[in-house]
Amino acid sequence: MSLFDTWQVGPAEHHRLCLYGTLIALRGVLRPETDPGGYLRAYWEQLDGVPEAGDREAWRAAMARYEARAPIHLPLAALRAQPGVGPDGLDLLCATALSEEDARFGDLFAGLQADPERRRPTASLLAAMMPSDVGRPALRALAGAGVLVAEDPDAPEPDRTLRPAPGVWELARGDDPALAWWRLREPVDPADLIAGPELHERLERLPAALAGGRITTVVIRGQATTGRRTLLRVLAHRLGRRVAELHPDALGDGRRRHVAALAALSGALPVCVLDPTPGETIDLPDLAPYDGPLGIVMPEHGGLDGPRARGATTLTTTLPDAAQRAAHWRAAGFDAAAARRVAGELRMTGGHIRRTAGLARAHATLCGRDEPGEEDVRAAAGGLHRALFDTLCDPVSPAAGLDAVTCEPECRRELELLVARCRRRDELIGRSSAPVPASAGVRALFCGPSGTGKTLAARAVAGELGTDLYRIDISRVVDKFIGETEKNLARVFDRAEQADVVLLLDEGDALLTQRTAVTTSTDRYANLETNYLLARLEVFRGVLLVTTNAADRIDGAFRRRMDLVVDFAAPAAPARLRIWQAHLPGDHAVSAAALEDMAASCALHGGQIRTAAEHALLLAITNGGTLRDAHIADAVRREYRKAGEVCPLAEAPA
């Protein structure tokens, strides 16, 4: 009975049959005298019992019937159908790979070429094995299709030793290749996609548009971890393919000519993840001979050019709303009630939700709990945030809440309004009737003299919201190289939106400075950075707090983009008294009269009062441990001397 009737239909079996077909095609060349070891005899004995093995065309016809029964993707059948390959090209490919399957074929090729070092066939040997009108044209076509490569490309063409291109033979066997620039992913069922109905509908219509050739490239824009890759894996599912993620370098060097062969063998949709800088345009090169659909993943900024870009359609992912966040938490294993609660508190992207859920379960296990609670989720989110922001931002510990801030009533009302806006921003945007919807972000500017509590207020806002606070490190963000500052800022703002942390830009006038007249190239690039920040703040969807004690240096366009401007004035006497009381330890022995006198007569800022209270406590610890009036008075005089001002308190007796 024929092998084609007894073997099941699958990639491994089809691969073996293709090798047998190559031996049949080369049987006239591989005569007994070429096989001194006699190891080919077992192959011939096995093939002699197969009815179709006597004739190459009969074998190919039987292979076609066998492949018609295949319910799954057969890599070598798909490759054979590619332009420039065909049945003869497939036989040549298999001939170059015979020594991959049986090392004894290496001895055979070395003997045929009278060179013990050449265990793979040369182009001249392969051409001699095929009919005269087939060999050399087929080899050139295979090289052009990215199927074969030369181990010694500088040698004369007939003497070049040929082998399958990297990854080709692994995929031919049905294995995944170990290539740094080509990584296979499984498709995603559309039922598992958490997205709005519009995205579902467009993904459903895309296969027909791709089949008709009206669209050649699908561009998915959006922030990282918002499901950009997942959308393309859903599209691949609808196309009956897998996804092959290409490293961006693969589009810019000689590897791109192998894309067609690898895509055919793996049955994959090639996808390239790009990360242009703001304002940069990437020219997509021609991937010939590949002419199938291509997926591109990129951020919201940056541009594309080239023939592929001109035949592209664009889909955009957005930050998930509360219902979608709850669906992600449920998919991560949280029950419905917990998912709704956590989704309302943490505005995170789907990718960060999945990572946080996994980290929360690990944290709960370490703490001896079967199921993660709110404290585990918070700890997991904090760990994720540190990994995201450590390179460009510094973590700042939040304060207990707004009660930690002592300020004037008007300032307190503005801070309460800021917290309310942060908590209700989804509802605010949803119920707005503005013709142009505003972004879901919150931007606030804290103005006032140094030491009036602006940074403390930022910590208090983060504490009231129950989220992490990160200070942008300007020394690490600003770069001397053109375009790098914008790229660093884009990374910070994008991650803040994805992870739902509060960003703090302390002394923000250093970045939000007024634009100047352009007299040098330095002025022009400084203005470009300012213009980028203006545009990015317009669409920022996170929470940004900016502090400054030089509000007049900030460009007026930045002020107009702020949702709230909170003025921090120097504290009056009642506020100063409350600040003193907040900073003194519970066991102090400072008289109420002395404290009231200092609050009334010494117009110190909150920062100065905090420093004076710490110094007074140090004096008390050094001189016996109890904090008394004299310690406070001495510390206040020190603050005035440091500021170069005259202290209103009488000097202590010598």
N, C-alpha and C positions, 0 to 999 in steps of 0.2 A: 504493500500500500504506500502511496505517496506521502512524503513528509508534509506536504501541504494539507493533507487530510487529517493527519494524526497530531500535528503540533497546534497548540492554541495560538490565537492571534494576539500578539503583544509586541512591544518594542524589542525585548531581548531576543525573542524567537525570530522576528523579522530581521534583526541585525545579523543573526547567524545565517539565515537564508541568503542574505545579500553577500556574505563572505563566500558561501558555497557557489553563488552565481558568478562571483569573480574568478574562483578557481576553474569553473567550467569555461568561462571566457578565455582563460589563459592556459587551458589544458594543452593546447597545441604547442605552446612554448615550454611549459614545465614538463618536459619529457623525462623518461627514466634516467637518462644520462646526466640530467641536471640535478638528480636527487641521489647522490651517492650514499647518503645515510638511510635511504629507504623510508623516511618518515612520511612522505607524501602518500605512500601506498595505502595507509589506513583511510585517508580522505577519499582516494579513488574507490576503494572497496565499498565505502559507505554510499558514495554517490552512484556507483554502478547499480545499486538496487533501487534507484529512484527512476521511474519512467521518464520524467522530464529532463533528466540530467544529460541525456545524449546530445541535446541540441540547445544552443544558447537562446534562440528565439522561443523554443518551447518552454524553456525555464522562465523566460520573461513573461510569457503569456500566463503561466501558472502563478507567477508572483502577482500579476495584476488581479487574477481571480481571488487570490488569498487576501490582498489588500482591500478588495471591495467588501470583504466581510468584517473589516476592522471597525470596532466601535470606538476606538480611541486613536489618539495621534500617534503616527509612526514616523519617527524622526527622519530616517533615510528616505522614506517615500516622499515626505515633504521636501527634502533637499533635492531629490531627483527632479521634482517638478519645477525647480527654479531655472530661470533663463541661464544658459551657459553650462548646465550640468547634464541632465538627460541620463539615459541608461549607460552610455559609454563613459561619461564623466564619473558616474557612481562606481563603475568597475575600476577606473583608475584610482579613485580615492581609496577604495578598499584595498587595492594592490599596495598603495603606499603604507597602509596600516596593518598589513598582514603580520609583520614582525611584532606589532603591539599585542596581537592575540596569541601568537605562537612564536617564541624566540627562535625556533629552528628555521623560520623563514629568513631570519637575519643571516644565518649561515648560507642559505641558498642564494640570497642576493649578493653576499660577499663573494661566493664562488662564481656566479655569473659575471660579476664585474672584475674578477681577478684582483680584488682589493679587500683584504681581511678587515680593514677599518670601515669600509662602506657597507653597513648592514641595512641600509635603506636604498631603494632604487633611485637611480639618476633619471633625469628626463629622457635621455637617449635610450635607456633600457626600457622604460615604460612605453615610449613611442614604438620600440621594436616589438613589444608584446601585443600591440594592437594592430588592426589593419592599417595599411600605409596611409590611407586617406583620413584616418581618425585620430591617430596618436597625438601629433604635435598640436593641431588646432584645438583638440579637447583639453590638452594640458594648459594651453594659453587661456582658454575660456575658464578653466577651474581657478587659475591664478587670478584672473580678473574678477571672478565671483567671490574671491576671498576664501576659497575652500582649501587650497594648497598654498604652502609657502616654501621657500628655499632655505635650507640650513646654511648655504654658502652663496648668498645673493650676488657676490662679486665675481663668482666663477662664470665662465662662458655658459650660455644657456643649456647646451646639451649635457654639460658636466654637472649641472646643479643637482644636489641631492634634495629630493622633495619629501615632504611630510605633511600631514593634516595641519591646518592652522590651529593655533591654541584654542582649546575648548571644543573643536569640531568633533573629535573622535569620542570624547567623554559624552557629549550630547548624543552622538550616534548610538552609543550603547544604552542611552536612557538615563545616564548619570548627570548630575549637576557639575559643571566645570569649576575648578578652583581658580577663577580669574578675579583679579583685584578690581577690574573695571566693569564686570558684568555679573550682576547678582539677581538670581531668579526669585520671584515671589509668587505665591499662589493667588488666584483670583478671589474676590469677595462677593458673596451672594448679595444681590440688590436688597433682599429683605433685611440684611444686617446693617444697611447704611442708615445712619442717623443724620438726616438733612431735611431741608425744606422741600415742599412738593415741587417747586420749580426745578430744582436740581434733579430730582427723580425723573421728571418728565423729559428734560433735555438729555439725560443719559439714555433714556429709553429710545429717543429718536436718533441718537448719534450713529448707531451701527448702520442704518440705512444710508445716511449721508456719507459715511466713510466708504461704504460699498459702491456708491455711485460716483465716487471720485470728486465730489464737490468740495470735500474737506480732506486735507491730507495730514493735518496736525491739530491735536487737541491740547490747548494750553490751559492749565489749571493755576490760577493765581490765588494768592491768599497768604496768610501768615503760617509759619511752621506750626505743626500739631493741630491744625484745623481740619484735617482729613483730606489734604490735597492728594496724597498718594492713594488713599483709600478710594477716592473717586475714580482714579484710573484703574484700580484693581476691580472695581465694579464694572467699568466699561469693558475691561478684558474678559470678565465673566460673560457679559452679553455677546462678546465677539467669539466666545469659545476658546480663549487663549489664557496663557499665564502672562506675567509681567516681568520684563527684564530691565532692571534699573542700571543705567549706564553712568559711569563716572563722567563728569563734564569733560575731562581730558580726552575721552574716547571720541568726542565730536571734533576734536581739533588736531588729531594726528592720524597716522597710517592705520590705526585700528578700525576706523570707520568703514573701511571696505569689507570688513568681516561681519558687519552687522547683519547683512542680508542672510548669510549662511547660518549664523547663530540663531537668528530669529526664526528661520524656517525649521531648523532642527529642534528647537525648544518649543515651537508653537507659541511664541511670546510676543507681546506688544512692547517694543522698545520704549523706555521712558528715561528722560534725562532730567536731573534735578539741577537747576541753575540758581546762582545767587549773585545777580549783578548788583553793583553799587547803585545808589540813587543817581539817576541821570545817565547811567551807562546803557548802551545798546549792544546786545550780543548778536553777532552775525552767525546764523545757523548754517553750517556748511552742507553741501550736498552729500547725502549718504549713499549715493549710487554704488552698487547696483540695487540697494534696497529702495523700493518704491511703495512700501506699505504704510499704514498709519503710524504716526509717531506721537508720543505723549511728552509734554513739557510741564515741569513743575517749577514755579518761580514765585517770588514775592509780589506784592502789589506794585512795587516800584520797578524800574528798569524796563528796557524795550527789547524787541526782537526784530531782526531783519534777515533777508535772504529769501530764496524761493519757497522754502518750507513755511516761513512766517506769513507769506502772502496768501497761503492756502490754509490758514489756521482759523479755528474758532476758539473762543475763550470762555471758560467757566470760572466763577469766583466763589471761593469759600468765605464764610463769615464766622465771626465769633458766635458760638451757640447761645440761643436764648434759654430761659429758665427750664422750659419743657424739654428741650434737647439735652441740656445738662443733666436733668433728672434721668432721661433715657440712658445716657452714658453711665451714670452711677448704677442704674439697674443692670445694665449689661456687664458692669464690673462686679456684680454680685451683691449689691446692697438691696435691702428690701425697699418697697415703694415709699414707705413713710420716711425712712432715713434718706433715701435718694432725693425726695422733695425738699427735705430740710437742708441737707448739705448743698444742694444745687442753688437754693436761695441765698446761702451765705457765701459760697465760693464761686466767683465768676471765672471759671477756668475753661480752657479749650478741651475738646474731647481727648486728645492725646495726653494732656497733662492729667486729666481725670483718671484715665486708665493707669498711668504711672503712679499717681497718688494713691489710688485704691490698692494697688499691689504693695506699695511701701507701707500703707496703713495696716494691712493684714500682717506683714512681717513685724511691724512695731508691736501690734497686739500680741503676737505669738511670743515675742521677747519678754513682754510684760505679763505673760501667763494668762491672757484672755483669749477665749475662743473666737469672739467676733470683735472687729474693730469698733471703737466708740469715737466720739467727737474729738477726744484728746489725741487719739491715734491719727486721725485724719489731719489734725492741726500739725502734729509733729512731722507727719509725712510731707505735708505741703511745705513746711519750713525747710526740710532737707532738700526738697526739689528746688525751692527758690534759691537756696545758697548755691546749688550747682549751676543755676542759670545766670546768676548775677555776680558771682565772685570776681570775675575778671574785670568788670567795669564799674561796679558799685560796691559800697560798703554797707553791711547791715547796721541798722540803728534800732536799739531796743525801744519798743513802744511804751508810752506812759499808761498809767492805769485808766485814764479817760479824761474827759474835759474838766473834771473837778481838780485835776492836777495843775490846771492853768489858772493863775490869778490875774485877771485883767478887768478892764472897764466893762460895764454892762453892754454897751453897744458892740464891743469886740466879742463878748461872749455870745451875743445873739447871732453874729455873723458866723462864728464857729459852729454853733448849733445848726444853722441853716446849711452850712457846708456838709456836715455829717448827714443831714436829712437828704440833701441832694445826692450824695454818694449812695445812700441806701435805696433811694426810690428812683434811680435814674432810668431803669427799664420802664417803669410806669410813666415817668415823665415824658419819655420819648414816645411811648405807645399812645398816649392820650393827646399829644401835641397835634395841632392842626396847621403847623407851619408848612408853607408850600415847598420849602426845601428842608428836609429833616436834618436836625442837628446831630452831631456825633454823640455817642453815649458816654463820652468821657467827662471828667470834671477837672477843671484847671483853676487853681486859686493862687493868688499872689499875696504874700504876707509882707507888708511894708512897715518899717519903723526903725528907730535907732537901735544900735547894738545893745544887746542885753535886755531887751523888752519881752523876751519869751517867744520869739517866732519859731525857733527850732523845737522848743518844748511843746508849742502848740501843734506842730506837725506830728510829734510823737504821740500827743494826746489824741489827735484825730485818728491815727492808725490804731491806737489802743481802743478807742470807742468803736471803731469798725471791726475790730478783731482780726486784723490782717497784718502782714509784715510790712516794714518800712525799710526802704533802701535809698541811701544817699548816692547820687551820681558823683563819681570821682572825676572831676574835670581834668585832672592831670593825666588820667588814663584815657579819657574820651577824646580830648583834643590831640590831633596828630599833625605833624609838620608836613606829611605827604598829602597831596591834593586828593580830595575825595574820601580819605580815610576817616576824617572826623564825622562826615555825614553817615558813613557806613556804621561807625560805632554808635552814633546816636540812633540810627534806625534799629540796630540790634537791641539797644536798651529799651526803646519805646515798644518795639514789637513784643519783647519778652514780658514787659510790664502788663501789656494788654492780655497776653496769653495766660499769665499766672495770677492776675488780679492782686498785685501788690501796690502799695502806695510809693510813688517815686518822689524823692525830695531833691530839689535842686537848690542847695544852699549857696548863698551869695550869687544868686542867679544873674545879676547884672554882668557877670563875666562872660556869659554866653548870650544873653538877650540884649546885648548892647545895641545902641542906635547905629543905623547904617550911615556911612560917611560918603563924602564925595570921592569918586574914584580918581586918584592921582598916580597910584602905583598898582602893580599886579597884586601886591599884598592886600590892598584895599578891595580889589575886585573879588578875591577869593574869600576874604572875611565877609563881604556882603553876600556871597553865594551861600555861606554857612548860615547866615542870618535868614536868608530867604528860604532855605530848606527847613529850618526850625519853624518859621512862620507857617509854612504849608503843612508840616507834620503835626503841629499843635492843632491846626484847624480840624483834623480828622482823628485826633488821638481819642481812644476809647477807654483809657484807664484813668487813674487818679494821679494828678501831678500837682505837687505843692512847691511853690517857688518862694524863697525868702530873699530879701534884699534890704540893706540899710542905705541904698543909693538909688531910690526909685526914679530919680530924674535922669539917670543914665540908661534906663530901659527904654527901648524903642516903643513908641506909642502904639504900633501895630500889635505888639505883644499884649499890652494892657487891654486892647479891645478884644483879644481872644480869650481873656480870662473870664471865667464864669463869676468869680467873686474876687474882690480886692479887700483884704482885711487890714485895717490900719492898727498898728500896735503903738500906742502912745506911752510915754514915760509914766509910770504908775503914780497916782496921787497918794496923799498920806494914808487914807484908809487901806488902799491896796498894798502899799508898802508894809503896813502893819501886818496884814494877812500873810504876806510873803515871808516876813521875819518869823512869824509864828509857825509857818509851814516848814521852815528850815532848821528850827531849833529842836534839839533832842527832848524827849519827854521828861528827863530828870534834871532839866536846867533850873538854875536858881536866879535867873534874871528877873528883876522886878518889873511889874507891868508898867509902872510909871517911866522907868528908864527906856523900856521898849517903845512906849508911845511917844516919848520925847525924841528918840532917834528917828522914828518913822515920820514925825512931823517936821523935824529940822534938817534931816539929811536926805536930800533928793537923789537917792541912789536908784539905779535900774535893778531889775530883778536879777540879772546875772551878777551884778556887783554885790547884791545882798547875799546871794548864794555863796560867793567866794568869801565874803566877810564872815558869814556864819561858819563855814568850814575852818577858816583861820582861827576864829574865836574858840571853836571846839578843840583845835590842836593846842592852843595856849592852855586851855583848861586841862587837857589830858597831861600836858607837860608839867603843870603846876598843881597837881592834886586831884584832878578829875571832875570837879563840879564847875559848870559853866556859870559865870557870874557877870554882873554889870561891867566890871572893869575889862573883862576879856572882850566883850562886845564893843565897848568904846575904843579899845586899842585896835581892834580889827577894822573898825570904821575909819579911824584916822589913817590906817595903812592904805585903805582903798583910795582915800583922797590924795595921799602923797603919791601913790602910783599914777593917778590921773593928772597930777600936777596942779591940783586945786587946793583951796584953803578949806579945811574942815570946820564946820560951824560948831563942833563940840569943843568945849574948853580943854586945853592940854592937861594931861594928868600931872599931878605934882611930882617933882623930881624925887 
